[in-house]
Amino acid sequence: MDGLFAQLPSLWLALPVLAIVFAAAIVQFGLGMGFGMVAAPMLAVLDPELVPVPTLILGLATATLASVRERRAIIWSEVRVGVLGRALGAALAAAILARLTDRDTFGMIFGAMIALAVLLSVAGLRLPFTRAGLVGMAALSGLMGTITSVGAPPMAIVYQDRPGREARPTLSAFFAIGCVMSLVGLWAAGWLGMRDVMLAGLMTPGLLAGYVVSGRLTGRFDRRYRGALLAVSGLAACVLVVRGLA
């Protein structure tokens, strides 16, 4: 497949993608994480070429913008510890992807890891906030985030009992740096090219619109939509696994 945007100027193809990115950006700016969890599964169903690299590039942009907006509240000591784990996970993911050339097999792995992300999100697991726990969950975040662009669920587990005013900016900074690590790993594995950058650029208007709207929703982000978002992500994961097996 030449890719979704190769079929433009059909707006019927571009509008769903921009809408997905718009919604994912609002979630990211509202919680400090979640862009990939919302965007990646649905974008992958529309066109597998939109993941993981273009979505990760947008994830980097959203996390960076969120970090800048709340930079005074970032706890850098926690970011530094988390980044160590993220680097380990990203390196492992890059090694796996370097040996993976079949897009159908990638689709199955992608779908399975999205399903794992959904399960982690709904399992209700709780971990005490310790240095070891942070490094471990950050490593899992790096593995999942590099392969699927969805690295939030492990970090949500370790940060779930932290106050939002501390967790949100700190996680934004962690994901900004983590996305850079993942993109470097994908480039080293031969998965990042100019076409990915162009696809990310074409999706950027949705991201910017989400950034503007989210600024007006500060303090009013409603978590009751979490179940619906997880259900959509889970359904998309099933579609991807079935498509890979077909």
Secondary structure as the mmCIF struct_conf table of DSSP 4:
data_model
#
loop_
_struct_conf.conf_type_id
_struct_conf.id
_struct_conf.beg_label_comp_id
_struct_conf.beg_label_asym_id
_struct_conf.beg_label_seq_id
_struct_conf.end_label_comp_id
_struct_conf.end_label_asym_id
_struct_conf.end_label_seq_id
HELX_RH_3T_P HELX_RH_3T_P1 LEU A 4 GLN A 7
TURN_TY1_P TURN_TY1_P1 LEU A 8 PRO A 9
HELX_RH_AL_P HELX_RH_AL_P1 LEU A 11 LEU A 31
BEND BEND1 GLY A 32 GLY A 32
HELX_RH_AL_P HELX_RH_AL_P2 PHE A 35 LEU A 46
HELX_RH_3T_P HELX_RH_3T_P2 PRO A 48 LEU A 50
TURN_TY1_P TURN_TY1_P2 VAL A 51 PRO A 52
HELX_RH_AL_P HELX_RH_AL_P3 VAL A 53 ARG A 69
TURN_TY1_P TURN_TY1_P3 GLU A 70 GLU A 70
HELX_RH_3T_P HELX_RH_3T_P3 ARG A 71 ALA A 73
HELX_RH_AL_P HELX_RH_AL_P4 TRP A 76 ALA A 98
TURN_TY1_P TURN_TY1_P4 ARG A 99 ARG A 99
HELX_RH_AL_P HELX_RH_AL_P5 ARG A 103 VAL A 122
BEND BEND2 ALA A 123 ALA A 123
HELX_RH_AL_P HELX_RH_AL_P6 ARG A 131 THR A 148
BEND BEND3 SER A 149 SER A 149
HELX_RH_AL_P HELX_RH_AL_P7 ALA A 152 TYR A 159
TURN_TY1_P TURN_TY1_P5 GLN A 160 ASP A 161
BEND BEND4 ARG A 162 ARG A 162
HELX_RH_AL_P HELX_RH_AL_P8 GLY A 164 ALA A 188
TURN_TY1_P TURN_TY1_P6 ALA A 189 GLY A 190
HELX_RH_AL_P HELX_RH_AL_P9 MET A 194 GLY A 215
TURN_TY1_P TURN_TY1_P7 ARG A 216 ARG A 216
BEND BEND5 LEU A 217 LEU A 217
TURN_TY1_P TURN_TY1_P8 THR A 218 GLY A 219
HELX_RH_3T_P HELX_RH_3T_P4 ARG A 223 TYR A 225
HELX_RH_AL_P HELX_RH_AL_P10 ARG A 226 LEU A 245
#
